[in-house]
Structures are given as C-alpha cells and as structure tokens.
Amino acid sequence: MKLLWVKTDFLHPTDRGGQIRTLETLRRLHQRHEVHYLAYDNPAQPEGLARAKEYCTTAYPVEHRIPEKTSPAFAAQLVAGLVSPLPVAAARWKSQAFEQQLKTVLAKHTFDSIVCDFLFPAANFSNLSNCTLFQHNVEAMIWDRHAQHGRTPLHRWYFGMQAKRMAAYEGEVCRAARNVIAVSEADAIMMRERYGVSRISAVPTGVDTEFFAPQGTATPLADLVFLGSMDWMPNIDGMLWFTAEIWPLIRAKRPQTTLAIVGRKPGPAMLALGGKPGIKVTGTVPDVRPWLHGSKLSIVPLRIGGGTRLKIYESMAARIPVISTTVGAEGLDYRDGETIQIADTPALFAEHCLDLIEDVPSMNRMSEAAWNLVANHYSWHAVTKQFERCLI
C-alpha cells in the first residue's frame, strides 16, 4: 500500500502523547508499506526531519513558523480568533505553503490511502473525501471543559466561544472525511452522536511493554510522579488543581511525601510549583523511565482533556500503580480498584495516594493486574493491525 500521512509536525523529539501514538503506528506500517509524510518543519528541532526515515519512505517538509504560545504573535492570533470563523487552534496551522505542497504531492503521486493526522492539518485540504481522519481527541469536548474550568469569567467566555467554533469546524471535517479513526469507543460514540458521523472506527491506544519494563533496582526519585507536556492546558490545569487541593491533604498526613512533575516546557506557573516543599519540576528529560521506575505511584489528576492518555498505559507497563480522575482515564480499558484507582474529589484522591503508598502488597497487586491487562491486549503490533484494516 502507498500511503500519504499528513500531520502538523515531525515526530522527534517525541515528547507528546499524540506523537508517540503516531510514531509507534507509523514505524510498524512502514515495515510493510510505502509511507510518504508531509508536515511543518521546525528549524529549532532539526532532529525531526533528520529522523523521519525511521517511519517514512519520503518526507516533505514545509517551512512555516508556528508562533509559540508565549509569543506576541500568538497573542495576535488570539485576538484574531475573536472574529475568525475558524477556531484559533485550527487557524494557526493553516498556510498557503502547506496547501501548495500538499497539492503538489497529490498531483505527482497516486496513493492508496491518505491520512490526516489530528484535526488541524485538515484546514489545508481542499477536499477530504479521500482522506482518513485520525482523531486523537474530540477537540470540541476539550474546549467545553476549558470553558467549565476557566480561571476567570473572561477565560470562560473566550473558551466557550472557541468551543462553539471548534464544534462546528470539527463536525464539518469529520463528515467530509472518507472515514474517521477514533482512539476509543467512547470518542467514536461521541462523534457519532455529536456530529452525525457514520463512517467511524475505534482503534485503542497501545504501549511498548518491553520498553517500559523495569530493569533491575531503580533509584528512588519521588513518591508520586506526573508525566505530561507541561505546555498543554489540560495538564497545567490538572497540576494546579492537584497541588492546590490535593497535595496539602497528602502532606498534612504524610509530610515526607514527594512529587515529581516530569514534562517538557513548563511555564512560569509550573516552574513556581517547584518552589513548594516536596515538589520537583524537571522540565524536559531524555527518558521518562527512570522517573516512572523511581516513583511509587503515577498520578493523572486531569479535569480537562479528550482522547486517551498514553501515560496511563505506560505507567502500567512500567508496573507503577496509577491514580486518576475519571476524565484522566477516559476511553481506556480499566477496572477501578483492580488495575487503577479512580478519584474525582480532592479528599478521595488524597486518600488513595496515602493508602497505596503505605500498603506495598496492594501496590504490587494493582501493578501486576495492570501489567497483565496492557501486555495481553494493547501491544503496538496488535493496535497497528487494527489501524491498518481501517485504511483498506
């Protein structure tokens, strides 16, 4: 099969869940198929284009600078978002250079399948009727949740406006695509109900159990660990909520408890958390496994989000028990109290953390049950086979 894969970015350095899901899928597809890959090239990350041969036959880089979220240019995009019919999250990825490169590639080659990876590159397609849309999230749901949990009335108003525009845009794109691949049955059901999408399949998230398996005795680094890109708003909201509402309850009963927040690009609000007793903010790390293996519990205190969190299956593969909110574990296969602990209130979340930290046999039972779950059902090889069948 000759495949064109269209995405907003190249896949290295691989430091976000969506990148991991795409990379692991493409590596396995590339073993059997001819893969062409078109994406924006970030000059500040030359590793991206340099390593593209790991997952594609031919790469097509597009030069276009995407404003950083802390820049004046991004602030200008937010202002433009007051009047633009496109949601800001989509408009910032639209460019004439990308549109032209895509037209050139499609004119030169005949592909058996075309994948638009994530919603945002779709803004550069003139026709989606031959495309498979790979939906890692239901984007409008994320914005709905931002509107619910915004810090100020102005934040809630702006997020609410963007949520409405995202819902209109997302529905239009989903209906225009040849078919849609969701990352969970829950997301697939939501898109059917919300957007009237009938041509949709669910392919679960996978995990590399061998990669994350513990190797010998780990150096203790923290009691609790949170993994995630710290420039993504749901992660920021989750950790601000955890440290404000849950962390004081834990420290009141167990003052020696420590927490590591591990992820790329922490902003001022996240860096400030590193000044609190017992909390370490690492920023980008070359390998998350030492932090997983060196911690007792993995926490996922998300109130906002969509799709599925790879960090949960990665923690399970590393044999680290997980405590999550319902939103954090949304769309994943789990058994509350057996393979994971679910808590949606500060008091219950703190209670689960304290109980497991002090009960090593319970930690071991949960980590073993969780490992069996992911090892038996969610290898990347099996997941990619399901994905491949959706492209035929």
N, C-alpha and C positions, 0 to 999 in steps of 0.2 A: 504494500500500500504506500502511496506517495501522499504525504501529509504536510499541510501548512499549519503552523502553530503561530498565532498572533497574540502578543502579550505586551504589557506596558514596559517591562524591564527584562534584562538578562538575569540569570539565576544565581550568580555569585557576586559578592559573598552571600551565602544562604543564611539569612537571619530572620526570616519571617515564615509563619506557618504556610501561607499560600505558596511561597517559593519552594518550600520543602515538598509540599504535595505535588506541585508541577514537576519539580526536578526528579523525584523518585518515579513518577509516572512516565516521564519522557525518557529517562535512562532505559527503562525496560521496553518501551515502544521502539526506541532507536535500535535496539538489538535485532528487531525483526522488520523494521520499516525504514523508508527514506523520509527523514524529517527535515523540513525547511522551517526556519524560526525567524520571525520578524518582531523587533522590539526597539524601544528607545535605548540609545547607548549613553550611559552616564560617564563622561570623561573622568570624573573623580573616582570612578571604580573600574579601572581598566581590566581587573580580574574577570568582570562579567563577560565581555566579548572574548577575552583570551581563552576562557574555559568553555565556551559554547560548544566546542567539538565533542565534549563529553556527552551531550544529549541531542545533537542535531548534525545533519549532513552538511547543510548550508545555512549560514547566518546572514541576516540582512539588518544591519544596524541603522537606526535613524537618528540623526543629530537633532536634538531639541532639548532645551534646558527646562526642566520642570522646577518651578520655584520651591525652595524649602519652606516648610510651614512656619518657620520663624522669620521669614524674609518680608520686606516691604512689598515685593511682587506678589506674594501670597495674600497679603492684606488687601492688595488691589483686586485680586481675584474674588475675595470675599465680598468686597463692595460691589463688584460687577455681578455677583450672584444675587443681588437684590432685584435685578431686572432681567437677568438671563433666563430663558425658559429651560435651559439645561441645568441640572444640579451642579454645583461647584465641583463636586468630587468627580464628575464626568467631564466637565468642560475643560479642566486643567490638563487633560490628556489628549485633547483634540488638536491636531496640527495639519497644515497643508502638506508639510514634508512627509508625514506619516501616510496621509491619504495617497499621495503620489507614489510613494514607494510600494504601497500595497497594490495599487492599480498596475504598476509595472510588473510586479511579481506575478500577479494573476493573469496578465496578458501573455507573459512568457511561458508559464507552466500550466499544465492541466493536473489538478490534484484530485485524488480520490476522496479526500476529506479535508475540511478546513475547520480549525478550532479557534474560536475567540475566547481566550482565557481571561476570565473575570469580565465584568460588565463594561469596564471603562474603555478598552480598545474599540468597542463597538461604535463609538462616536466617529470613527474614521472609516467605517464601511459604508459604501453607497447601497449595498444590497446584502442582506443577511440570510436570504432564502436558502443558500447552500452551506450555511455555517452551523456547526455545533457550538452552542454557548455553554461554556464550562463555568457554572455559577458556584463559587466557593461560599457565598453568603446570600441571604435575601437582604440586599442593601437597604431597602426602604425600612425594614424592621429595625436595623441598627439605628437609623436616623430617628425613627419613632421613639426608641429607647433613649437616645440622646435628648430628645425633647422632653421626655418624662423626668430625666435626672439632671438637666442643665443647672448650672450653679446659680444663675440669676434669671429673672424674668426675660431679659434681653436674649440670653443664651437660649432659653426655651422657645422663645418666639422664632429666632433665626433657625434653630434646628427643626422646628415644626414646619416652617416654610420649605426648608430643604427636603424634609421627609415627603411632603406632598409632591414636590417636583421629581424626587427620586422615584416615588411610586409610579408616577405617570411615565417617566422615561424607562424604568425597569420593565414595566408591563409591556410597553411598546416593543422593546428589544426582545424580550422573551417570546412574544407572539410572532415576531418577524423571523426568528431563527428557525432553521430546519428542525432542530431538536435541542433540548436543554439537558445537561447533566448536572444534577444537584449532588451535594456531598452527604446528604442524609435524607431518609424518607420523610422526616419532619419538614425539611425545607421543600421537598418536592410537593408535599401536600399543601403547604402554604402557597406555593406559586400556582398550583392548580386552582386553589380557591380564590386567591387574591387577584390573579391575572388572567384566569381562564386558559392556562397553558395545558394542552393535552399531550403534546409530544415531549415528555419529560421522563427521565430515568434517574434513579438514585444509585450512586457509587460511593461506598463508605470510605472513610479515611483509613490509611494504612500506617504501619510502623515497621521499622527495621529492628527486629528484636535482637539480632546478633550484635548490631552496632551499639545498642544501649545496654546490653547485658553487663553487669558488674564484673570487673576484672580484679580479683584479689581483694585485699582490705583497703577501704577508701579512707582518705584523710578527712576527719570531721571538719566541716566548714560552717554549718549552720543547722539549727533545728528545723526551721521552715524555709522553703525556697519557693520563689515565684519566678517562672520563666516567661518571657514575652518581650516583644518590641515595645520599648518604653516611649515611643513617639506615636503610638496608636491610642486614640482616645479611650476606647473601652478598657484597655489595660491601665491607663492613667487613672481613670475614674475608679476602677476596681481597687487599685492600691491606695488611693487617697481614702476610699471608704474603709478598707481594711485597717489601715494604720490609725484612722481617726476613731472608728467604732469598735473594732475587734481586738486590735493589738493591746490597748490599755487593759482590757479584761484578762487577756492572757498574762500580761506582765504583772498584774495585780496578784495573781495566784502563783505565778512561776517567774519571778523577776530575772532569772538567769536565761530565759528563752531568747534565742537569737533568730534573726530573719535576714535572708539574702534576697535582694531584688536583682535578678540577672537578665539583662537585655540591652539592646542597642539604643543609642541616642536618648538617654534620659534628659529631660529638660529641667529647668530650674525647680519646678515643683517636686520632681522626683529626686533630684540631687539633694534637695533640702531634707528629704526623709532620711538620708544618710547621716544627718546630724542627730537623729533621735537615738536614745540608748538602745543598743542591741540590734540596730538595723545597719546593714551594709548594702550600698548601691554599687554594683560592679561596672555598669556600662557594658560595652561590647566585650565578649570573651571569645577566645579562639575555639573553645569546646565547652559545651554546657554539661557534658557528662560528669566531670569532677564535682560540679555543684549539685547535680542530682544524687550521685553516689555518696557525696559527703553530707547529705541532709537526711533528716528523719522523715519529713513529710513534705509533699508538694501541695501548694495551695492555689486555687483558681477562684478568687472571690469576685467574679465578674457580675455586673448588673446590666451591662450593655453588650451586645455582640450578635453575631449570626454565624451560620455555617457550623463548623465543628472545630474544637481546639485540639490540634495535634499534640500540644504539651501534655494532655492527659494520657494519651496512649504512650507517649514517650516516657512519662513517669512510670506508668505501669510496666513497660518493657524494662525499665531500669530497676524494677522491684521496689519502688518507693510508693507508699500509700498516698492516696490523693483525697483531699477535702475540697469540695467545690460547691458553688451555688448551682441551682437548677439551670440558670442561664449559662453558666460556665460549661456544664456538661451536656448542653442541649444537642440533640441529634446523635449522640454517641450511645453505644450499647453498654449498659452497666446495670449492676444490681446494688441498689442502695443498701449499705450496711454490710455488704459482702465483698464487692470489688471496688467500692468507693464509698465515701461518706458525703451526703448532701446536706447542706445547711443554708438557709436563706435569711436567717436573722443573726445579728452580731452575737447574741448570747449562745445560740446553738453552735455557731461556727467556732467560737472560742472553746466551748465545751468539748467538741470533737477533737480539736487540736490538743487540748490538755489531756484528754483521756487516752489518745493514741500515743502521745509522747511518753506517757508513764506506763503504758501497757505493751511491752515488747512482743509477747505472744500474739496479741491481737494485731499488731502491726505486721507481723510475719504472716499470719493467716490471710490478711487482706491483700498483701503484696503478692502472695502465691496465687490466690484466686484471680487477681487482676492479670498477672503474667500469663496464666493459662488461657484466659479469655483472649488476649491480643495475639498470643503465639499461635493459637489454634484457628483463629478466624480472620485476622487482619494483617497478614503479611502483604508487602507491596506487590509481590508476584501475583497473588490471588486478586488483589484490588485492580491491578492493571489489566488483567484478563477481562474483568467485568467492564472496565472503561473501553477496552478495545472493541468489545462486542457492540457497544453503543455507537461506534463510529462506522460500522459496516452497513 
